[in-house]
Amino acid sequence: MKNVTYENIKPLVDGFHRENQNLICQFRCPKTGENFSVMSTIIQNTQTFDEAFLKSNSNSIFYNIRASLSRKLKPSKKIVVHEKSDPDDEHFFLLDMKNSELQNTIVNAFEQISPLFAWDDNHTSFTYMGEQASIVNRFDTMLNDNPIEDEHHLELLSRMLFSIAFADGKITIEEEDFLSGFLDIDLHSIDKGIVLKPVSKEELETVGDIKTRETMLMTAWAIAFTDEHLDSNEIENLNRFADWLTIPETRKMELKNLAQVYILENVAKQFNQTLNFVNDIDAKSDYSLSERFAIDSVTRFAKNIGLDEMVATKVLNDLKIQN
């Protein structure tokens, strides 16, 4: 694959805005018009992995996983660009970033979705190849083979996800953004309790195809795990949905495991990508220390979502970042 540089991805940049220590970048494929929203932790000129970086990077990782799932479930959904921004504009300093840091962060953001792109000589640009190109695991294969295409089923899934996200009585801005994309409703400005009534057993029983039901439950587990820490109410909701979808206990646990491993693989991939990127822009950084920090972080995350260290080690070995 052609090396990603700021100059060769600049034509794809459709906007960006800062949220605390993260930058949300909007990319648009010049050939297909497909939109991509990606969050990256701001890459400082001399960057090392520390607790503050980990917290910020975790936010961007979960944002990107949810965005990826949203594209796979509703590929035709277009992203609303908050503002058209030019990295070379003289006003970029309002982001409180150096120009080189801004460019590095945009490149790091594109790297998160680069497996979906290939260099197109005709367009002299990276162009989108489609989600098919990224299918490398059982979760993606199942999602591709058994897509949730019915709008009513997508609405039911959205309400399932809302019930899980709102189980503790609150919902984050990122979760609202994600669910708004499913329902085409601005969840930031409505009475959620009125518009999003709880999904019922009778409604879920209308989903006739068993593969669609399994995909809905597997996806619900995956989105739930992007919260990292599931409380008892969230788990209770997921188990209830499995019962209402008449999915046997053994199969329910298989689908849960597919979701766990999928989320862990994506967390590890993004840590690995960012780790390599930081090392590339600062050859003086202590790579071994940063690598150890990333490995420990991925292992800790695996434990938080109910996977043991052996699974984390296998995922890390597959990525070749394990010592």
ZIJO-V287200 format. One record per backbone hydrogen bond with DSSP energy under -1.0 kcal/mol. CO is the residue of the C=O (numbers start at 1). NH is the residue of the N-H. If there is no record, write none. Layout:
BEGIN
CO;NH + CO;NH
END
This chain:
BEGIN
6;10 + 9;12 + 10;13 + 12;28 + 15;26 + 17;24 + 19;22 + 21;42 + 22;19 + 23;40 + 24;17 + 25;38 + 26;14 + 27;36 + 29;33 + 34;29 + 36;27 + 38;25 + 40;23 + 50;54 + 51;55 + 52;56 + 53;57 + 54;58 + 55;59 + 56;60 + 57;61 + 58;62 + 59;63 + 60;64 + 61;65 + 62;66 + 63;67 + 64;68 + 65;69 + 66;70 + 67;71 + 68;72 + 69;73 + 70;74 + 74;77 + 86;89 + 89;92 + 91;94 + 92;95 + 93;96 + 98;102 + 99;103 + 100;104 + 101;105 + 102;106 + 103;107 + 104;108 + 105;109 + 106;110 + 107;111 + 110;113 + 113;116 + 114;117 + 116;129 + 118;127 + 120;124 + 120;125 + 125;120 + 127;118 + 130;133 + 131;134 + 132;135 + 137;141 + 138;142 + 139;143 + 140;144 + 141;145 + 142;146 + 147;149 + 150;154 + 151;155 + 152;156 + 153;157 + 154;158 + 155;159 + 156;160 + 157;161 + 158;162 + 159;163 + 160;164 + 161;165 + 162;166 + 164;167 + 166;169 + 172;176 + 173;177 + 174;178 + 175;179 + 176;180 + 177;181 + 179;183 + 180;184 + 185;187 + 186;189 + 190;192 + 191;194 + 191;195 + 192;196 + 195;197 + 200;204 + 201;205 + 203;206 + 204;207 + 206;208 + 209;213 + 210;214 + 211;215 + 212;216 + 213;217 + 214;218 + 215;219 + 216;220 + 217;221 + 218;222 + 219;223 + 220;224 + 221;225 + 224;227 + 225;228 + 227;229 + 231;235 + 232;236 + 233;237 + 234;238 + 235;239 + 236;240 + 237;241 + 238;242 + 239;243 + 240;244 + 241;245 + 242;247 + 243;246 + 248;252 + 249;253 + 250;254 + 251;255 + 252;256 + 253;257 + 254;258 + 255;259 + 256;260 + 257;261 + 258;262 + 259;263 + 260;264 + 261;265 + 262;266 + 263;267 + 264;268 + 265;269 + 266;270 + 267;271 + 268;272 + 269;273 + 270;274 + 271;275 + 272;276 + 273;277 + 274;278 + 275;279 + 276;280 + 277;281 + 278;282 + 282;285 + 285;287 + 286;290 + 287;291 + 288;292 + 289;293 + 290;294 + 291;295 + 292;296 + 293;297 + 294;298 + 295;299 + 296;300 + 297;301 + 298;302 + 299;303 + 300;304 + 301;305 + 302;307 + 303;306 + 308;312 + 309;313 + 310;314 + 311;315 + 312;316 + 313;317 + 314;318 + 315;319 + 316;321
END
